[in-house]
Amino acid sequence: MIYNNCKLYQLQSKRVLKYLLGITDTKMFNQAYVASLIKPYIDSNGKPRIIEPPSYGLKQIQARIKKLLYAVVVPENVFSGIKGRSYAQNAEIHKGNNYTYKIDLTAFFPSISREKVYAFFKNEMQTAPDIAEFLTNVTTVNIDLSDVQNIDDINKFLADKKIKTRNHLISGSPTSQILSYMVNHKMFNELQDLASKNQAVMTIYVDDVVFSSKNKISSDFKYAINAIVKKHEYKISKHKVKGYSKNYPKLITGAIIDKNGNMRVKNSLRYKIIMAFNESLKNPDDLEIRKRLRGLVTAARQVEPNAYPEIRKYAFKKL
């Protein structure tokens, strides 16, 4: 990565930091206070996951940090919260390859420790220790200092996932996607080196890592992938590991590459679009339904640029 153009790089002045992030409340420099602005809970709709939404004011600061981090140059195969890069582009890179192997890192954000985030800001971004401390405070959360809604649910989730990092990257912050790569870029570099040695293409979309190749992906290659992830103290979700062979449709980060190598919208997204369209026809003045339909159609057209022309025209028609 190249850091030189990022205004946080080698930052030593807290006064400049306040200016860059628009901080007026000095309490933001207190870790316990910041943690109190985050309300962790377990979302049980479908597969349980931890959500740690920040307050509006804290989220604004995080959004400014994210904007500054955009200036850091990352490899072209990284799609983790990188401006101008989409989930569809992530999938498209694998077009034309015969074999695909994809992994998912278990509970990735809550597995990224505060210590790793601090080390990134201090050692990689070369900020002053107090600057690194602040940036870490507002991008991580200490569960035991936060405004937890139900600590028993949180503890059960962490125990089930075998997560010991109670102070970790926030699941719900604007900065988390981009930081999840930056903090772990050494691990991803090792995986990239491994892919290159095996004549494979690799892409990263947050916790989804995809490898594809003209040639069959060997068991030794898969074993080496697991060894690298384990070395960096993360786990691969076994039930999400998936391999695709030649001439078989491949699902990659929400997009389908069919057996002819064409990008296709997955069926679940098609279903959501039709359902939202029908719902909007019944409630034509409901702006929230219309916004949802716009978002769904936009997502589909990232995969198939000409998808649903009439529905798109309806969705974006002025009310």
C-alpha positions as CSV (number, residue, x, y, z in Angstrom):
1,M,0.0,0.0,0.0
2,I,1.1,3.6,-0.6
3,Y,0.2,6.0,2.3
4,N,1.9,9.3,1.2
5,N,-1.3,11.0,-0.1
6,C,-3.3,10.3,3.0
7,K,-3.5,13.3,5.4
8,L,-3.5,10.9,8.3
9,Y,-0.1,9.6,7.3
10,Q,2.7,10.6,9.8
11,L,0.2,12.9,11.5
12,Q,1.6,14.2,14.8
13,S,-0.7,17.1,15.8
14,K,-3.9,16.6,17.7
15,R,-4.9,20.1,16.7
16,V,-4.7,19.2,13.0
17,L,-6.6,15.9,13.7
18,K,-9.4,17.9,15.3
19,Y,-9.6,20.1,12.2
20,L,-9.5,17.2,9.7
21,L,-12.3,15.3,11.5
22,G,-14.4,18.3,12.6
23,I,-14.1,17.4,16.3
24,T,-15.4,20.0,18.8
25,D,-16.3,17.7,21.7
26,T,-13.1,16.9,23.6
27,K,-14.9,14.0,25.3
28,M,-14.3,12.1,22.0
29,F,-10.7,11.6,23.1
30,N,-11.9,9.4,26.0
31,Q,-12.2,5.7,25.1
32,A,-14.9,5.0,27.6
33,Y,-17.0,7.9,26.4
34,V,-16.7,6.8,22.8
35,A,-17.6,3.2,23.7
36,S,-20.7,4.5,25.4
37,L,-21.9,5.9,22.1
38,I,-22.0,2.3,20.6
39,K,-25.0,0.0,21.3
40,P,-24.1,-3.6,20.4
41,Y,-26.8,-6.2,19.9
42,I,-27.3,-9.5,18.2
43,D,-29.3,-9.5,15.0
44,S,-31.2,-12.8,15.0
45,N,-33.0,-12.3,11.6
46,G,-31.5,-15.3,9.8
47,K,-28.1,-16.3,10.9
48,P,-27.1,-14.5,14.2
49,R,-24.6,-11.7,13.8
50,I,-23.3,-8.9,16.0
51,I,-24.3,-5.3,15.1
52,E,-22.5,-2.4,16.8
53,P,-24.2,0.8,15.6
54,P,-22.5,4.1,16.6
55,S,-24.3,7.3,17.5
56,Y,-24.9,9.8,14.7
57,G,-22.0,12.1,15.8
58,L,-19.5,9.3,16.1
59,K,-20.6,7.9,12.7
60,Q,-19.9,11.3,11.2
61,I,-16.3,11.2,12.5
62,Q,-15.9,7.7,11.2
63,A,-17.2,8.7,7.8
64,R,-14.5,11.5,7.7
65,I,-11.8,9.0,8.6
66,K,-13.0,6.7,5.8
67,K,-12.9,9.5,3.3
68,L,-9.3,10.3,4.3
69,L,-8.3,6.6,4.0
70,Y,-9.6,6.6,0.4
71,A,-6.3,8.4,-0.4
72,V,-4.3,5.3,0.5
73,V,-3.4,3.3,-2.6
74,V,-4.4,-0.3,-2.4
75,P,-4.0,-3.2,-4.9
76,E,-6.5,-3.4,-7.7
77,N,-7.9,-6.8,-6.5
78,V,-9.1,-5.2,-3.2
79,F,-12.8,-4.4,-3.1
80,S,-13.3,-3.9,0.7
81,G,-15.0,-0.5,1.0
82,I,-12.8,1.0,-1.8
83,K,-14.4,4.0,-3.5
84,G,-15.4,3.3,-7.1
85,R,-15.1,-0.5,-6.8
86,S,-18.2,-2.8,-6.6
87,Y,-19.1,-6.4,-5.7
88,A,-19.8,-7.0,-9.4
89,Q,-16.3,-5.9,-10.5
90,N,-15.0,-8.2,-7.8
91,A,-16.8,-11.1,-9.5
92,E,-16.0,-10.0,-13.1
93,I,-12.2,-10.4,-12.5
94,H,-12.8,-14.2,-12.3
95,K,-14.5,-14.4,-15.7
96,G,-12.8,-16.8,-18.1
97,N,-11.2,-19.0,-15.5
98,N,-12.3,-22.6,-15.2
99,Y,-12.0,-23.3,-11.5
100,T,-12.9,-21.2,-8.5
101,Y,-12.3,-21.6,-4.8
102,K,-13.8,-19.2,-2.3
103,I,-13.5,-18.8,1.4
104,D,-15.2,-16.7,4.1
105,L,-13.4,-15.5,7.3
106,T,-15.5,-16.3,10.3
107,A,-16.9,-13.3,12.2
108,F,-14.2,-11.2,10.6
109,F,-14.8,-7.7,12.1
110,P,-15.1,-8.9,15.8
111,S,-12.0,-11.0,15.3
112,I,-9.9,-8.0,14.4
113,S,-8.4,-6.9,17.7
114,R,-7.9,-3.4,19.0
115,E,-4.2,-4.1,19.2
116,K,-4.0,-4.8,15.5
117,V,-5.8,-1.6,14.6
118,Y,-3.6,0.4,16.9
119,A,-0.5,-1.2,15.4
120,F,-1.7,-0.2,11.9
121,F,-2.2,3.4,12.7
122,K,1.0,3.7,14.7
123,N,3.4,1.6,12.7
124,E,2.0,1.6,9.2
125,M,0.5,5.1,9.1
126,Q,3.3,6.3,11.3
127,T,1.1,8.6,13.4
128,A,2.0,9.9,16.9
129,P,1.0,7.4,19.6
130,D,-1.8,9.7,20.9
131,I,-3.2,10.1,17.3
132,A,-3.1,6.3,16.9
133,E,-4.9,5.9,20.2
134,F,-7.7,8.2,19.2
135,L,-8.1,6.7,15.7
136,T,-8.2,3.3,17.3
137,N,-10.8,4.4,20.0
138,V,-13.2,5.6,17.3
139,T,-12.9,2.6,15.0
140,T,-13.0,-0.2,17.6
141,V,-15.3,-1.0,20.4
142,N,-14.7,-2.4,23.9
143,I,-17.8,-4.5,24.5
144,D,-17.5,-4.1,28.3
145,L,-17.5,-0.3,28.1
146,S,-20.2,0.0,25.5
147,D,-24.0,0.5,25.9
148,V,-24.8,-3.2,25.5
149,Q,-28.5,-3.9,25.1
150,N,-28.3,-7.6,26.2
151,I,-24.8,-8.8,27.4
152,D,-26.0,-12.4,27.6
153,D,-26.8,-12.5,23.9
154,I,-23.4,-10.9,23.1
155,N,-21.5,-13.3,25.3
156,K,-23.2,-16.3,23.8
157,F,-22.5,-15.1,20.2
158,L,-18.8,-14.6,21.0
159,A,-18.6,-18.0,22.8
160,D,-20.3,-19.8,19.9
161,K,-17.9,-18.2,17.4
162,K,-14.9,-18.8,19.8
163,I,-14.1,-15.1,19.7
164,K,-11.9,-13.8,22.5
165,T,-11.4,-10.3,21.2
166,R,-13.9,-8.3,23.3
167,N,-12.2,-5.1,22.1
168,H,-12.4,-5.2,18.3
169,L,-13.1,-3.5,15.0
170,I,-16.7,-2.2,15.0
171,S,-19.4,-4.1,13.1
172,G,-21.4,-1.2,11.9
173,S,-18.8,1.6,11.3
174,P,-18.2,3.3,7.9
175,T,-14.5,2.6,8.4
176,S,-14.6,-1.1,9.1
177,Q,-14.7,-2.5,5.5
178,I,-11.6,-0.5,4.4
179,L,-9.8,-1.0,7.7
180,S,-10.5,-4.8,7.6
181,Y,-8.2,-5.0,4.6
182,M,-5.6,-2.3,5.7
183,V,-5.1,-3.8,9.1
184,N,-4.6,-7.3,7.6
185,H,-2.8,-6.4,4.4
186,K,0.2,-8.5,5.3
187,M,-2.0,-11.6,5.5
188,F,-3.7,-10.8,2.2
189,N,-0.2,-10.2,0.6
190,E,0.8,-13.6,1.7
191,L,-2.3,-15.1,0.2
192,Q,-1.7,-13.1,-3.0
193,D,1.9,-14.4,-3.2
194,L,0.6,-17.9,-2.8
195,A,-2.0,-17.4,-5.6
196,S,0.6,-16.0,-7.9
197,K,2.9,-19.0,-7.4
198,N,-0.1,-21.2,-8.3
199,Q,-1.1,-19.2,-11.4
200,A,-4.3,-18.2,-9.7
201,V,-6.2,-14.9,-9.6
202,M,-7.3,-13.6,-6.1
203,T,-9.8,-10.9,-5.1
204,I,-10.8,-9.6,-1.7
205,Y,-14.2,-8.4,-0.8
206,V,-14.2,-7.8,3.0
207,D,-14.3,-11.3,4.5
208,D,-14.8,-13.1,1.1
209,V,-11.6,-14.2,-0.6
210,V,-11.9,-15.8,-4.0
211,F,-9.3,-17.7,-6.0
212,S,-9.7,-18.8,-9.6
213,S,-7.5,-20.4,-12.2
214,K,-7.4,-22.0,-15.6
215,N,-6.1,-25.1,-13.8
216,K,-7.6,-27.2,-11.1
217,I,-7.0,-25.8,-7.6
218,S,-5.0,-28.4,-5.7
219,S,-5.5,-29.7,-2.1
220,D,-2.0,-28.4,-1.3
221,F,-3.0,-24.9,-2.4
222,K,-6.2,-25.1,-0.2
223,Y,-4.1,-26.3,2.7
224,A,-1.6,-23.5,2.3
225,I,-4.5,-20.9,2.3
226,N,-5.8,-22.3,5.6
227,A,-2.3,-22.2,7.1
228,I,-1.8,-18.5,6.3
229,V,-5.2,-17.5,7.7
230,K,-4.6,-19.5,10.9
231,K,-1.1,-18.0,11.3
232,H,-2.8,-14.6,11.4
233,E,-5.2,-15.7,14.1
234,Y,-8.4,-15.9,11.9
235,K,-10.6,-18.8,11.0
236,I,-12.2,-19.9,7.8
237,S,-15.9,-20.6,8.0
238,K,-16.0,-24.3,6.9
239,H,-19.6,-24.3,5.8
240,K,-19.0,-21.3,3.5
241,V,-16.0,-22.8,1.6
242,K,-17.1,-23.5,-1.9
243,G,-15.4,-24.8,-5.0
244,Y,-16.7,-24.6,-8.6
245,S,-15.4,-26.7,-11.5
246,K,-15.2,-26.1,-15.2
247,N,-18.5,-25.3,-17.0
248,Y,-20.4,-24.8,-13.7
249,P,-22.2,-21.5,-12.8
250,K,-20.2,-19.7,-10.1
251,L,-21.7,-17.4,-7.4
252,I,-19.1,-14.8,-6.4
253,T,-20.0,-12.0,-4.0
254,G,-23.6,-11.8,-5.0
255,A,-23.1,-12.1,-8.8
256,I,-23.4,-15.2,-11.1
257,I,-20.9,-16.1,-13.7
258,D,-22.7,-18.6,-15.9
259,K,-21.2,-21.5,-17.8
260,N,-20.6,-19.3,-20.8
261,G,-18.6,-16.7,-18.8
262,N,-21.4,-14.1,-18.7
263,M,-22.3,-12.0,-15.7
264,R,-25.9,-12.7,-14.4
265,V,-28.0,-11.3,-11.6
266,K,-28.7,-13.9,-9.0
267,N,-32.2,-15.2,-8.6
268,S,-32.7,-13.9,-5.0
269,L,-32.0,-10.4,-6.2
270,R,-34.4,-10.8,-9.2
271,Y,-37.1,-12.0,-6.7
272,K,-36.5,-9.0,-4.4
273,I,-36.8,-6.6,-7.4
274,I,-40.1,-8.0,-8.6
275,M,-41.6,-8.1,-5.1
276,A,-40.5,-4.5,-4.4
277,F,-41.9,-3.4,-7.8
278,N,-45.3,-5.0,-7.1
279,E,-45.3,-3.5,-3.6
280,S,-44.6,0.0,-5.1
281,L,-47.3,-0.4,-7.6
282,K,-49.8,-0.9,-4.8
283,N,-48.3,2.0,-2.8
284,P,-47.1,4.4,-5.5
285,D,-46.7,7.4,-3.1
286,D,-44.5,5.5,-0.6
287,L,-41.0,7.0,-1.0
288,E,-39.3,4.4,1.2
289,I,-40.5,1.5,-1.0
290,R,-39.4,3.5,-4.1
291,K,-36.0,4.1,-2.6
292,R,-35.6,0.4,-1.8
293,L,-36.6,-0.5,-5.4
294,R,-34.0,2.0,-6.8
295,G,-31.3,0.4,-4.7
296,L,-32.2,-3.1,-5.8
297,V,-32.3,-2.2,-9.5
298,T,-29.0,-0.3,-9.2
299,A,-27.4,-3.3,-7.6
300,A,-28.7,-5.5,-10.4
301,R,-27.4,-3.2,-13.1
302,Q,-23.9,-3.3,-11.7
303,V,-24.0,-7.0,-12.9
304,E,-26.1,-6.6,-16.0
305,P,-26.0,-2.9,-17.1
306,N,-29.2,-3.2,-19.1
307,A,-31.3,-5.1,-16.6
308,Y,-34.9,-4.1,-15.9
309,P,-35.1,-1.0,-18.1
310,E,-38.9,-0.4,-17.5
311,I,-38.7,-1.0,-13.7
312,R,-35.7,1.3,-13.5
313,K,-37.6,4.0,-15.4
314,Y,-40.5,3.6,-13.0
315,A,-38.3,3.6,-9.9
316,F,-36.5,6.8,-10.8
317,K,-39.6,8.6,-12.1
318,K,-40.2,11.8,-10.0
319,L,-43.1,11.5,-7.6
